[in-house]
Amino acid sequence: MPIPRSPLQAGRSREAAGADTLDGDDRAAERTAPDPRTPDDGAPGDSARAGAQAHAGDDAQAHARNHRARHDCLIVGAGPAGLTAATYLARFRRDIVVVDAGRSRARWIPRSHNVPGFPLGVAGPTLLERLRTQAGEYGVDIVAGRIGRLERADGAFVATAEDGRSWHARTVILASGIVDVMPAMPGLEDAIDRHVVRLCAVCDAYEARDERIAVYAPVEEGIAHALFLRTFSPRVAVVRSEPGEPSPAAAQAARDAGIALWPPSVSLHHDGECCVFIFHHGRVQRFDTVYPVLGGDAQSQLAAGLGARMDDNRELVVDAHQQTSVEGLYAIGDVVSALNQISVGVGHAAIAASDIHQRLPRNFRDATVAG
Ligand SMILES: Cc1cc2nc3c(=O)[nH]c(=O)nc-3n(C[C@H](O)[C@H](O)[C@H](O)COP(=O)(O)OP(=O)(O)OC[C@H]3O[C@@H](n4cnc5c(N)ncnc54)[C@H](O)[C@@H]3O)c2cc1C
């Protein structure tokens, strides 16, 4: 069996899943022809200057300068992937700006145990804070805002935020992630915090060893995830999120693995220790952990507007340097068609940032600066 990608990657639409998303949609942008390899029209500045200029929210003058400047790179999104790319590019002394809508998936992580270098685990918000601090050490500032439009003009990318601010950049890294489709249940955030709802089997099934686990999903996808979870517990079931029957092969695989298949429930709630499904005729079933597998909305709309190639889940297809099919437009992290993991996004960031540095006009160090 192929290892399923982490739950909520399936990219099923919100409507199809019949559930709630936790974020809004971006608007797609107008399609234009790309050409980022343009001659330098101004000396690339140190990232410290970029950072100072980037804090445009409070300072109209700074923003006016920012608007006119052509940055080496605009990074859309300050999750683990975007923040890592920012640190790399700032350390390459590139003039960058980061714009972020503040909805990183990592903020949901109560404690991750598979991020390299944290033997005792790390909470998502702590990791984000540390990555921000690290980028800040090199002068990167992060502008709060949501880019609503990305287009090409005069050999550069022009990104416009929903509040009208805009930035020009030679290259763009899209690190905008995905938005999880969540089950409709009261106290969902608390349930995640208490580990009675988990969202990523690759991330944390190890911590759910031997628990009573339910996968809440359309039955065919549910069985695939349940089979993956059987590595960790002998007590795994599928609760259908919608009516449907599995293929004979999937049904047989479920039987062979001892995976019970439940019909759609009437409701789902948690009591702090367990998730509780209530079925028709009042039957109640409790599970220690529920993994919803309802899909996710890849935040690829900006790239789609420029004609970038995507897979069936609307996740971006990139080359070996993380460049999309649009010249100069890179994508990293969850928005890319790949395994949705922090360490993967961080690796993407290193690759994209190094390639961007190599393609941009050289920024030789001035001898007078070196003394
Ligand atoms: C409960 C939970 C537990 C998890 N546990 C683990 C774990 O243990 N280990 C692990 O490796 N992974 C884990 N993950 C997955 C991990 O959180 C993601 O893989 C990671 O956050 C992806 O990073 P990213 O930078 O690509 O995207 P994100 O962290 O999602 O950041 C994207 C950022 O871009 C912003 N953005 C989007 N569109 C725009 C726009 N148009 N303009 C401006 N900003 C925009 C968003 O607001 C957000 O701030 C977990 C996820 C969840 C939900």
The ligand as an SDF file (V2000), in Angstrom:
LIG
                    3D

 53 58  0  0  0  0  0  0  0  0999 V2000
   -2.8810   19.9700   14.1160 C   0  0  0  0  0  0  0  0  0  0  0  0
   -1.6960   19.8930   13.2010 C   0  0  0  0  0  0  0  0  0  0  0  0
   -0.5870   19.2090   13.6300 C   0  0  0  0  0  0  0  0  0  0  0  0
    0.5340   19.1390   12.8020 C   0  0  0  0  0  0  0  0  0  0  0  0
    1.6380   18.4890   13.2750 N   0  0  0  0  0  0  0  0  0  0  0  0
    2.7580   18.4680   12.5290 C   0  0  0  0  0  0  0  0  0  0  0  0
    3.9370   17.8160   13.0140 C   0  0  0  0  0  0  0  0  0  0  0  0
    3.9740   17.3030   14.1240 O   0  0  0  0  0  0  0  0  0  0  0  0
    5.0150   17.7850   12.2070 N   0  0  0  0  0  0  0  0  0  0  0  0
    5.0060   18.3440   10.9530 C   0  0  0  0  0  0  0  0  0  0  0  0
    6.0340   18.2790   10.2620 O   0  0  0  0  0  0  0  0  0  0  0  0
    3.9050   18.9740   10.4800 N   0  0  0  0  0  0  0  0  0  0  0  0
    2.7860   19.0460   11.2360 C   0  0  0  0  0  0  0  0  0  0  0  0
    1.6640   19.6690   10.7400 N   0  0  0  0  0  0  0  0  0  0  0  0
    1.7170   20.2470    9.3810 C   0  0  0  0  0  0  0  0  0  0  0  0
    2.4320   21.6120    9.4110 C   0  0  0  0  0  0  0  0  0  0  0  0
    1.7340   22.4780   10.2610 O   0  0  0  0  0  0  0  0  0  0  0  0
    2.4960   22.1610    7.9940 C   0  0  0  0  0  0  0  0  0  0  0  0
    3.1260   21.2200    7.1580 O   0  0  0  0  0  0  0  0  0  0  0  0
    3.2620   23.4780    7.9550 C   0  0  0  0  0  0  0  0  0  0  0  0
    2.6830   24.4460    8.7960 O   0  0  0  0  0  0  0  0  0  0  0  0
    3.2920   24.0000    6.5170 C   0  0  0  0  0  0  0  0  0  0  0  0
    4.0580   25.1710    6.4860 O   0  0  0  0  0  0  0  0  0  0  0  0
    3.8600   26.2450    5.3210 P   0  0  0  0  0  0  0  0  0  0  0  0
    4.8210   27.3450    5.6660 O   0  0  0  0  0  0  0  0  0  0  0  0
    3.9160   25.6040    4.0070 O   0  0  0  0  0  0  0  0  0  0  0  0
    2.3440   26.7490    5.4690 O   0  0  0  0  0  0  0  0  0  0  0  0
    1.6030   27.3840    6.7200 P   0  0  0  0  0  0  0  0  0  0  0  0
    2.3280   27.0850    7.9790 O   0  0  0  0  0  0  0  0  0  0  0  0
    0.1830   26.9770    6.6460 O   0  0  0  0  0  0  0  0  0  0  0  0
    1.7340   28.9630    6.4780 O   0  0  0  0  0  0  0  0  0  0  0  0
    1.1370   29.5740    5.3570 C   0  0  0  0  0  0  0  0  0  0  0  0
    0.9960   31.0630    5.6700 C   0  0  0  0  0  0  0  0  0  0  0  0
    0.6590   31.7600    4.4640 O   0  0  0  0  0  0  0  0  0  0  0  0
   -0.3670   32.6910    4.7660 C   0  0  0  0  0  0  0  0  0  0  0  0
   -1.0760   33.0230    3.5330 N   0  0  0  0  0  0  0  0  0  0  0  0
   -1.8620   32.2210    2.7670 C   0  0  0  0  0  0  0  0  0  0  0  0
   -2.3250   32.9070    1.6970 N   0  0  0  0  0  0  0  0  0  0  0  0
   -1.8140   34.1560    1.8010 C   0  0  0  0  0  0  0  0  0  0  0  0
   -1.9390   35.3220    1.0110 C   0  0  0  0  0  0  0  0  0  0  0  0
   -2.6820   35.3420   -0.0990 N   0  0  0  0  0  0  0  0  0  0  0  0
   -1.2990   36.4420    1.4070 N   0  0  0  0  0  0  0  0  0  0  0  0
   -0.5360   36.4520    2.5310 C   0  0  0  0  0  0  0  0  0  0  0  0
   -0.3970   35.3620    3.3360 N   0  0  0  0  0  0  0  0  0  0  0  0
   -1.0280   34.2390    2.9610 C   0  0  0  0  0  0  0  0  0  0  0  0
   -1.2310   31.9650    5.7920 C   0  0  0  0  0  0  0  0  0  0  0  0
   -2.0670   32.8680    6.4890 O   0  0  0  0  0  0  0  0  0  0  0  0
   -0.1310   31.3280    6.6600 C   0  0  0  0  0  0  0  0  0  0  0  0
    0.2980   32.2250    7.6730 O   0  0  0  0  0  0  0  0  0  0  0  0
    0.5360   19.7500   11.5200 C   0  0  0  0  0  0  0  0  0  0  0  0
   -0.6010   20.4420   11.0920 C   0  0  0  0  0  0  0  0  0  0  0  0
   -1.7130   20.4990   11.9100 C   0  0  0  0  0  0  0  0  0  0  0  0
   -2.9240   21.2760   11.4310 C   0  0  0  0  0  0  0  0  0  0  0  0
  1  2  1  0
  2  3  1  0
  2 52  2  0
  3  4  2  0
  4  5  1  0
  4 50  1  0
  5  6  2  0
  6  7  1  0
  6 13  1  0
  7  8  2  0
  7  9  1  0
  9 10  1  0
 10 11  2  0
 10 12  1  0
 12 13  2  0
 13 14  1  0
 14 15  1  0
 14 50  1  0
 15 16  1  0
 16 17  1  0
 16 18  1  0
 18 19  1  0
 18 20  1  0
 20 21  1  0
 20 22  1  0
 22 23  1  0
 23 24  1  0
 24 25  2  0
 24 26  1  0
 24 27  1  0
 27 28  1  0
 28 29  2  0
 28 30  1  0
 28 31  1  0
 31 32  1  0
 32 33  1  0
 33 34  1  0
 33 48  1  0
 34 35  1  0
 35 36  1  0
 35 46  1  0
 36 37  1  0
 36 45  1  0
 37 38  2  0
 38 39  1  0
 39 40  1  0
 39 45  2  0
 40 41  1  0
 40 42  2  0
 42 43  1  0
 43 44  2  0
 44 45  1  0
 46 47  1  0
 46 48  1  0
 48 49  1  0
 50 51  2  0
 51 52  1  0
 52 53  1  0
M  END
$$$$
